[in-house]
Amino acid sequence: MTHVPDTLAEIRDEFLELDEADRLQLLLEYSRELPDVPERFRDHPELTERVAECQSPVFIVTEVGDDGRVAMHATAPVEAPTTRGFASILAQGITGLTAAEVLDIPGDYPQTLGLTRLVSPLRISGMTGMLARAQRQVGVITAS
């Protein structure tokens, strides 16, 4: 059974508490809060994975630390604020979770943010693609 971790549930609830007009503003705020990618990935894009579902060049990489906690890193262009906002939501919401918690996130989480009428289906599918790739990467790391 899938479960939305508290970090992502809080972000979802933050969106749903706002009226639709303010949700886009919140998404823009998230776009400005995308954490920087560690230098070891910044200079080595081959270590990251392109998210093909995104029209903009979005790259993600996940790590699982010795403590079993996941860190998700993402890059997205500043000129693509919607996509960058989605990447930021996932990076902030996933980082710090256990691998099992990440693998348990429902695949339709992006559709639960109350943004489906505000942004194009293509953008929502981009976020869905980011989540699926992060989960696959974590699955591969934890299986080895």
Stockholm file with secondary structure:
# STOCKHOLM 1.0

chainA/1-144         MTHVPDTLAEIRDEFLELDEADRLQLLLEYSRELPDVPERFRDHPELTERVAECQSPVFIVTEVGDDGRVAMHATAPVEAPTTRGFASILAQGITGLTAAEVLDIPGDYPQTLGLTRLVSPLRISGMTGMLARAQRQVGVITAS
#=GR chainA/1-144 SS CCCCCHHHHHHHHHHHTSCHHHHHHHHHHHHHTCCCCCHHHHTCGGGSEECTTCSSCCEEEEEECTTSBEEEEEECCTTCHHHHHHHHHHHHHHTTCBHHHHHTSCTTGGGGGSCTTTSCHHHHHHHHHHHHHHHHHHHHHHHC
#=GC SS_cons         CCCCCHHHHHHHHHHHTSCHHHHHHHHHHHHHTCCCCCHHHHTCGGGSEECTTCSSCCEEEEEECTTSBEEEEEECCTTCHHHHHHHHHHHHHHTTCBHHHHHTSCTTGGGGGSCTTTSCHHHHHHHHHHHHHHHHHHHHHHHC
//
